[in-house]
Amino acid sequence: MKLKHGLAILGLLTLPGLLPLRAGSPRPSRLMLRSAAALVLDQQTGQTLVEKQAEAIMPIASITKLMTAMVVLDAQQDMQEPLVIENADKDMIRHSRSRLPVGTRLTRSEALNLALMSSENRAAHALGRCYPGGVEACVKAMDAKAQALGLTETRFQDPAGLSSGNVSSAQDLARLVDTAYRYPQIREFTTCAGTTIHSGRRTLQFINTNALVRAGRWQIGLSKTGFINEAGQCLVMQAMLAERPVLIVLLDSWGKYTRLGDANRIKQWIEARLRHNG
C-alpha cells in the first residue's frame, strides 16, 4: 500500500509530566513530518506522543531483519558456528549488490552483526538458510512470533526484507521494536558504529546504515533502517529524548535524508516542549 506523501502538521501534544506553557512564553513550532507514516511512543507508559497513519499497512523492507534476528536468537544456535556465504544467498529479487562475496566465511554472530548494523542482505539470508529447517522454517517462525506478539498487521516472506510482501504498520512495529530491545545482542549490534570482517586476504570495513548512530549526538538503544522502492526510506529506533525512553517508527519517507530529518525534528520538538515548560 503506497501512501500519499506530503507535509503532516501535528498539533502540540501533551507529554506526561509537563506543565502548561508559561504566559507570554513563545510556543514551540508545530511538528511537520514528511514520512508517510509515523509513530512515537513513550516506552514506559505506552502513551502516544506523535502519530500519523500509524495503522496503515505497508512494506517495511529491512526492518524485517529485527524479526529475523529475534527468531535466530530464540533458536539458541551456536553464535560462533562458522557460516559460508553461498550462491543461494544472492539477492534474486532485486539483484542488489553485496560486499560479501560468495565463499566468505564468518561466524553466525558476525553475520547477525552485519545484517543488523549494515543491513547486509546476504548475511541475513545466510542466517535464514542456516536456521533449523532452512529459510522456509525461519519465515514461518517469524510469522509465528509476530502472531504471538499480537502483531495482526505483520507478515513476512523472506528474512532479508527484500520482498514487498514483508509488511506491517507503524503501530505493530513499535511493539516489535520494544520486544527486540529486550535482546542484548540486538541492542549491541544495531547501535554499533562500524566493524571489520576478514574475508581471506581481504579486510572489509562496514558501517552502520543509520547516520544518527555514527554521529553520536543521539542516545540510541536500538536502530534499524530499511529501503526498497515500495517501502521508501524507513527507520525505527529506541532512544532517550528529554530523559524519556521512546520508540520511534518512520515509514515511507521520500528522499535520502528525510527519515533522518524527521527523526531530528521529533527530537527537537519534544525537547523544546520541555524547555518551554521547565
N, C-alpha and C positions, 0 to 999 in steps of 0.2 A: 504494500500500500504506500504510494508516494504522496506525501503531504505537501500542500501548497506552502511555499516559503513566503517570508515577509517579516517585518518587524513586529514583535509582540511587546506591547506596552503593558506591564503588570502594575497594578496599583500597589501602594505601600502596604505591606503585610505586617501584622503584629507578631513580633517574635516573643517567645516566652521570657518573662523576667525583665522586659524593657519598660521603662517609664514613658509616659506621654512626652511628646516634644515640648520643650520649654517655649513659653510665649515669646514670640519675636525671633526665635532661632530659625535659621534657614532650613528648609526641608530638603532631605536628600532627594536627588533626582529620581524620576521613575525608572524602573528597570526595563531595559529593552534587550530582548534576546532574538537572535537570528537562527537558532536551531529550530527545526520543525516541531520537535517535542522536547520537553524539559521537565525535570522534577528535582527538587531539593528538599530533603527531609532532615529533621533533627534526628540523629541516630539513636539518641537516648529516649526521647519521648514519642517519636514517630510523627510529630507534628509536621504538616506540610508547610514549607516556607516559600517555595516557588513552584508553580505548576503551569504547564502548557501542554495540552493534548497528551496528558500522561497515560491515557488508556488506549491510545492509538496503537494498533499492531503494525509493526514494520520490521524489515530486515535489520539485523544487528551486527553483521559482519564479524570481525574478530573479537568482539565482546564475548562471542561463543567460547573462546579459549578459557575463560574463567570457569565455565562448567566442565570443560574437558579436564582442566587441572583438578577440580574437586573430585571427579569420579576416579581419576588416576590415583590421587592420594587416598581416596576411600578404599581402593583395591589393595592398598598396602603392599605394593610391589617393591622390590629392591631398587632403591633410588640410585644405587651405584652400579647397577647392571648396565653393561655396555649395549648401546643400540647402534645400528648401522643404517644410514640413510640409503634407501633403495629407490629404484625407478618408480615403484608403486607410490612413493611419497611425493612425486612431482605433481604440480597443480595441473590437472587435466580439465578443470572447469574454466579457468580464466587464463591459464598459461602464464601466470605471474613468475617473475624471476625469484631466485633464491641464491643466497650466498653460501649455502651448504651444498657442495657438490655430492653427487651420488658416490657412495663409498665412505663418506665421512663417518668416523666413529666418535661417539660421545655417550656419556652416561645418561641415564633417564633423568637425573637431576639437572644436568646441563641442557637437555632437550626441553625440560619444563621451564627452565630459566629463559631460554631463547624464545619459546612460544609466548611466554607472558610478557617479558621485557621488550623484546624486539618484534613481537608478533610474527615469528618465523613459521611460515606455513608448513614447510617440510618437517620441522621439528614437531609441530602439533599433530600432523598426520602420522608420523612415526610413533608418537605416544599412543594414538588410537589403534594403529596397526599392531602394536605390541601389548595392547590391553588384552586380558584374558578373553578369548573368543574373537579378537580382531576388531576392526573398525565398526562393523555392524553391531557387535555387542556393546562397544563403547557408546555409540549413539543411542542405543536402547537404554543404557544406564543413565545417560544424560537426560533423556526424556522422563525416565522413571524418577530421577531426583527432582526434576522440575515439578512433576506431579506431586511428589511428597512434600515439596515446599509450598504447594498451593499456587504455583505459577501457571495459572489457567490459560494465559495467552502466549505461552512459550513453547516452541517446538524446535527440534534440531534435525539436521540432515547430514552434517559432516562435522568432524572435530576441529577443523581449522576456521570455520566461518566463511568459507568461500561460496557456499550455496546461498542464494537469496531465500531459500526455504528455511534458513535459520532465522526465526522471527520471535519477537517479544514486544512488550510495551515498556515504557519508562517506569510504570508502576511495578511491574514484575521485576525489572532489572534492579530497582532499588533494593528489593528483598534479596535478589541473587547476590548483589554486592555485599549486603550486610552479612549473608551467610559465608561468602568467600573470605570475608575479613576475619573470620574465626580460624582460618588456616594460616599458621605462622609462615609456612613456605610461600604461600601466595602473597602475603604481605611483603615478605622479603624480596621476592623475585620481581614483583610488579613495581617496586619502588627503587630497584637497583638502577643506578645511572648508566652503567656500562659493564661489559665483561669481555673476556678474551677466551677464544676457543682455539685449541691447537688441532689442526687437521693435516696429518702427515708432516710435511716440512713447512706448511703454511701456518701463519698465526692470523686468526681472523678477529677483528675488533667489532663488537656490536654495541649499540647504544639504545637507550630507552626511547620508544616512539613518542612518549609524552614529553614535550619540551618543558613543561612546568616542573616535572620531576628533576630534570637536568639543571634547571635554572636555580633551584634551591630556595626560592622565595615563598614557597608554599610548605605547609606541614602536611604531607600526604601520607596516608597509611595504606592505601591501595589505589592502583591506577590501571586502566586498560583502555587502549584506543582501538578503533576499528574503521575500516573503509572498504566498501565495494561500491560500484556505481549506484546500485539500487538502494543502498543504505545511506549514502552520503558519509560525511565525516562524523564519527561517533566518539564519545568519551564518557567513561564512568570513573568516579573517584570516591574514596572515603578521605576526608580531610578535616582539619581543625580550622574553623572560621570563627573569629572572635571568641576563642577559647571554648567553642562548642563543636562536638563531633557531628559532621553532617555527611549525608550521602548525596552525591551529585550525579545526575544522568542527563546527558545531552545527546540527542539523536538527530540524524539527518541535517547536519549543518552544511551549508554551502560555502565553498571556498576553503582553501587550505588551512587558514588560521582562524576561521570563525569559531570553532569549538573552543579554542584557547581564549579568544576574545570574550565569548560568553562566560566561560569559567571565571575570568578575571573581573568581568562586570558583576557577576554574582558575589564574588569575594568583596569587591569594593562596596557594593550596595549594602551587604549585611554588616560590614564593619562600619560603614557610615551611619547606619541606624544606631549602633552602639555609641559612636562618638557624639551624635546629636542628642542622645538621651542619657549620657553619662553624668 
